[in-house]
Amino acid sequence: MWRASVLTIFPEMFPGPLAQSLAGKALASGIWSLDTHDIRNAATDKHRTVDDTPAGGGPGIVMKADVLARALDTVPHDTRPRLLMSPRGKPLTQTRIAEISRGQGAVIVCARFEGVDERLIKARNLEEVSLGDFVLSGGEIAALALIDACVRLLPGVMGKEASAAEESFADGLLEYPQYTRPPVFEGEPIPEVLISGDHAKVKAWRRAQAEALTKARRPDLWAAYEARKKP
């Protein structure tokens, strides 16, 4: 069973949306599991303090290494990657998500405030990962997104296993445009090729559309895609 262990000061935020839709059904059926760990339980003072002022001065507060270490050490040390949701982390890709989903799960630390004491990151070998070049109030929302992205790839979660192979980023391209009934919407019809019944033409059209969209919207992905095609 794929297992997500989440360390947070807001355990009530979980499972949240992960209890709904595909992820929720998979959770209820035992395809994956979720356990949350309240970081404040590892604090030793009566106020359950998890943070302190940054060394060297400056604004905000920093999550304490000793408290986080005790919290992490309550989670079994297995082969699962230990991830720290952080805006300075390496951006998550569909490739990395697929790697995580093929493993036993993930241990996810949700940072708050100005971040985490650097010594903890090194001492517990945390892999810093990011959803993108923006800052959230904390790592919980990012953790929810990461778990959802992994869970949907687990065997038996999606209705048609082939759907994952044709979606955005699966082969380095954005997904082609999708259409469904009615055949005409506000004067615009479904492209003729999609209702032609010619599967070869449909496949070629979708590939051309995916390439055009990627080239126009994501030149970084397009450059990598072009590089892979070179002999």
TORRODREN-486202 format. One line per field, with one value per residue (C-alpha): residue number from 1; x, y, z. Coordinates in steps of 0.5 Angstrom, whole numbers, always signed. Layout:
BEGIN
n: (NUM, ...)
x: (X, ...)
y: (Y, ...)
z: (Z, ...)
***
This chain:
BEGIN
n: (1, 2, 3, 4, 5, 6, 7, 8, 9, 10, 11, 12, 13, 14, 15, 16, 17, 18, 19, 20, 21, 22, 23, 24, 25, 26, 27, 28, 29, 30, 31, 32, 33, 34, 35, 36, 37, 38, 39, 40, 41, 42, 43, 44, 45, 46, 47, 48, 49, 50, 51, 52, 53, 54, 55, 56, 57, 58, 59, 60, 61, 62, 63, 64, 65, 66, 67, 68, 69, 70, 71, 72, 73, 74, 75, 76, 77, 78, 79, 80, 81, 82, 83, 84, 85, 86, 87, 88, 89, 90, 91, 92, 93, 94, 95, 96, 97, 98, 99, 100, 101, 102, 103, 104, 105, 106, 107, 108, 109, 110, 111, 112, 113, 114, 115, 116, 117, 118, 119, 120, 121, 122, 123, 124, 125, 126, 127, 128, 129, 130, 131, 132, 133, 134, 135, 136, 137, 138, 139, 140, 141, 142, 143, 144, 145, 146, 147, 148, 149, 150, 151, 152, 153, 154, 155, 156, 157, 158, 159, 160, 161, 162, 163, 164, 165, 166, 167, 168, 169, 170, 171, 172, 173, 174, 175, 176, 177, 178, 179, 180, 181, 182, 183, 184, 185, 186, 187, 188, 189, 190, 191, 192, 193, 194, 195, 196, 197, 198, 199, 200, 201, 202, 203, 204, 205, 206, 207, 208, 209, 210, 211, 212, 213, 214, 215, 216, 217, 218, 219, 220, 221, 222, 223, 224, 225, 226, 227, 228, 229, 230, 231)
x: (+0, +2, +3, +3, +6, +5, +8, +4, +2, -5, -7, -14, -13, -12, -15, -19, -20, -16, -22, -26, -27, -21, -17, -22, -25, -18, -17, -23, -22, -15, -10, -7, -6, -5, -3, -1, +3, +2, +9, +7, +7, +14, +15, +17, +15, +8, +6, +8, +13, +16, +19, +24, +27, +32, +39, +42, +36, +31, +23, +19, +20, +24, +22, +26, +31, +30, +23, +22, +28, +24, +17, +21, +24, +17, +16, +19, +25, +24, +25, +20, +23, +23, +20, +20, +15, +19, +19, +27, +26, +27, +20, +16, +15, +11, +17, +19, +11, +11, +18, +15, +8, +12, +15, +12, +10, +13, +14, +12, +14, +10, +14, +11, +13, +20, +22, +26, +33, +38, +41, +35, +34, +42, +41, +35, +37, +30, +29, +26, +21, +17, +10, +13, +16, +11, +10, +4, +2, +5, +7, +0, -3, +3, +3, -4, -3, +3, -1, -6, -2, +2, -5, -8, -2, -3, -6, -13, -15, -16, -22, -18, -10, -9, -11, -5, -1, -4, -5, +0, +7, +7, +11, +14, +8, +2, -4, -8, -15, -21, -28, -35, -42, -46, -43, -44, -43, -44, -43, -37, -37, -32, -26, -28, -22, -25, -31, -28, -27, -20, -16, -9, -12, -14, -8, -4, -8, -7, +0, +1, -4, +0, +7, +4, +1, +7, +12, +7, +6, +12, +18, +22, +19, +19, +26, +27, +23, +26, +33, +30, +28, +36, +40)
y: (+0, +7, +11, +18, +21, +28, +33, +39, +44, +44, +36, +38, +40, +33, +29, +35, +35, +28, +25, +27, +24, +19, +20, +19, +13, +10, +12, +9, +2, +2, +3, +8, +11, +17, +19, +26, +28, +34, +37, +41, +34, +34, +41, +40, +47, +48, +53, +47, +52, +50, +56, +62, +68, +68, +68, +74, +78, +79, +79, +73, +66, +60, +53, +49, +44, +40, +40, +38, +32, +29, +30, +26, +21, +18, +17, +10, +11, +7, +7, +13, +20, +25, +31, +39, +43, +49, +55, +54, +47, +44, +44, +38, +35, +29, +25, +26, +25, +18, +16, +18, +14, +8, +7, +6, +13, +19, +23, +30, +36, +42, +48, +55, +62, +63, +56, +51, +51, +49, +44, +40, +39, +37, +32, +29, +29, +32, +33, +40, +41, +46, +47, +53, +60, +63, +63, +60, +61, +54, +47, +44, +46, +44, +37, +36, +37, +33, +27, +28, +28, +21, +18, +19, +15, +9, +2, +2, +9, +12, +9, +8, +7, +9, +16, +18, +16, +22, +28, +34, +32, +25, +25, +32, +36, +39, +36, +37, +40, +36, +37, +33, +34, +38, +38, +45, +50, +58, +57, +53, +46, +40, +40, +35, +31, +28, +26, +23, +16, +16, +14, +15, +22, +24, +21, +26, +32, +31, +30, +37, +40, +38, +40, +47, +49, +47, +51, +57, +56, +53, +54, +51, +44, +45, +46, +40, +36, +38, +36, +29, +28, +30, +23)
z: (+0, -2, +5, +6, +13, +14, +19, +20, +26, +22, +22, +21, +14, +12, +9, +7, -1, -1, +2, -4, -12, -14, -8, -3, -6, -7, +1, +3, -1, +2, -4, +0, +7, +10, +17, +20, +26, +29, +30, +36, +40, +40, +43, +51, +54, +56, +50, +45, +42, +35, +33, +35, +32, +26, +28, +25, +26, +21, +20, +22, +26, +24, +25, +31, +29, +35, +35, +28, +29, +35, +30, +24, +29, +31, +23, +21, +18, +11, +4, +3, +1, +6, +3, +5, +2, +0, -5, -6, -7, -14, -18, -18, -25, -27, -28, -21, -19, -22, -19, -12, -14, -16, -9, -2, -1, +2, +8, +8, +12, +12, +13, +16, +18, +15, +14, +17, +21, +16, +20, +21, +13, +13, +19, +17, +9, +7, +0, -2, -7, -10, -13, -17, -16, -11, -4, +0, +7, +9, +6, +7, +1, -3, +0, -1, -9, -9, -5, -10, -16, -14, -12, -18, -22, -17, -20, -20, -18, -25, -29, -36, -35, -42, -40, -36, -42, -46, -41, -40, -39, -40, -46, -45, -48, -46, -47, -54, -54, -52, -54, -53, -54, -57, -64, -64, -59, -60, -67, -66, -68, -66, -71, -77, -76, -69, -72, -78, -75, -78, -72, -75, -77, -70, -67, -72, -71, -63, -64, -68, -63, -57, -60, -63, -56, -52, -57, -56, -48, -45, -49, -44, -45, -52, -52, -48, -53, -59, -56, -54, -62, -64, -66)
***
